[in-house]
Amino acid sequence: MVEEGRRFDVGLNWVVRVVAVIGALLCVGLLSVAGNPIIHGHPAYWIALALTFIVSLAAMVRTFWNRRTNSTVRRIGRSLLVVLSIGWLAIVGWLMPAGATDTALQALASDSSVTVVDSPTQVALIPSSDVGATGFLFQPGAKVDARAYVSALRPLALAGHVIVIAKQPLGIAFLATNAIDSARSEFPDVTKWVVGGHSLGGTVAALQAAGAQVQSSDSGSASVAPIVGLVLFASYPAADMSDSNMPVLSLSGEKDGLSTPDAIAASRPNLPSSTTFIEIPGANHASFGDYGMQFGDGVATASLANAHAAITKATLDFVNAH
């Protein structure tokens, strides 16, 4: 029995070493493949990668120092940790962000008309003059580089609107619901906000817009810049907000394979009757940003430039009206 236990410990040590090596190589591989969007994204992901790398190395080293015979309880505990570690590595790999293309990154350059501030938690586009009263807070799609939306939204800044694109922890919009509070604090001269988002980001923006309606009607407070509109890029709300009087613009893609035309049509009863629906001809899901192809998406027949032109015009007209 003792000998069998020792053999189990030796085997488990080798399993730990293999998992640890995979963990370390995964971190290095992710940084080499998607280093730019990771480094320039919200720090939560690269911190998770750094901790994963350190823990992987520590776990491997510990297997060479751990010479004592383990109890049954300890063996079960170590086995569970191995299983959890494998699950964690799968999650870390799945969270790899889709990076902005080189063309998209060119729109990050500041000029005499717009100042672009790329910080760890957001990308802000600030007009150099004639700043309007309405700002636009945008939530990216799940695991998409925030910078991938700058080229489509920069014309709004050229028109005088402060644009804030949230960088979400781990690329998940539900972890960035405080972005509107940060935007209000950083830009106190903006007296009202339109919120919007792409895909999952739009779903979270819809929750914020619906919550703002309840907040304003309950508190009647004018000390906080209100949310006055909602823009959905290939997205729809998670809950029924048909009773809201919030102005809504829903933009969708004709060739979207993820937020399909049927899904957008099914969302109509959950949105206010006054919602404006615009389908962008030939656009797919990825056409709303600039981050390359997306698994499961349809094939776009419109060029990215033409899709962005239509998206930008509709969004700018909506923001200008509010």
Steps between C-alpha positions, in 0.01 A plus 500: 500500500783739590680418176182559298459836671854599412446403137182710497695796643769465234239482225313799640822700518556437130144606422557822698823562308329452165212730594746756637704497179183537295396792721833679460511439124139614466581833663805551280306394191209734570736793549681421175179458298288773659755703693394840370129480594591335831754765598276784383182349644363510853776384740284222649586256221875546492506487880314167476759381247790609720356323805430189293860495378643547851273238657579255218873533558457477878285187470757331278791586729307379803458152350879454519512608865197308622651165607267400782232235469157657467185396684189393311331832576802691374508295179133571437559869566796517262303313232214749530746788471635349179148477355425859605831614352416343165164678507668830586745464211209435264330818622820704464542380143135566416531859626764591240382828346442570132747775421443814299645487149792718395257719308289550813806597703577784259183674623657526848728784394412839649483803274395864516131402506488201736715394794508124558580388855569126527498408871486160677122518544373692198571670169376859498460712188484865600413778254755782503232770471124553493433212740132411500280432800439135407763232551495141375607208720562182303534140625698268265388151410618207709878450489550771236779757519343837587725666243324308222209746517695826482488532121119467493444739793768763435269700266270558798791664682573708190140619526563620856395208719717350774530127430596251772561137401518280809778246547326215676667273759567167325310633198162448667259793491318393818824576688507859372161628611672781692639648177221757483584624850867536406407689183274737691774566753773557240290720272282715728431749220306234311145556620334194346607162367393259231611145580555227247681180430575218261355153557536416873612859556167619363313269736681657797441850361128416481503400867666831586247694294205320659651555846547867423131534422409348835761710681392829352131435560562386857749761616428798281864599547657736244846490660608206281523531123208288379497226238284631217532232234606144417681377187518127427760365257392147398345455842177484696393533866501209742175615659178666391539879483200562275337722765801733507486840333875483431585586137663195339688441175550137396758442226540150361680325216328332208763221498549467877542136595495562878241770571303378201222699328251255652640564850479876448142466377415290806636777725253761373230425762757559778589849378294821511255541212686818400827309438667570167617180326758524221648198325842566345505338153770237461640545853580208729565490875865603477415792268410708805864505611833440331649182648493249217282196453295346781415131541139424412444830322348538156694616195483876449424620149548867586849642538600600850528862389145503363362323806674744734375796299140386546551412867672830574236711325208333677672522839605862453150603392357333810752653743457844340125474556542441872 
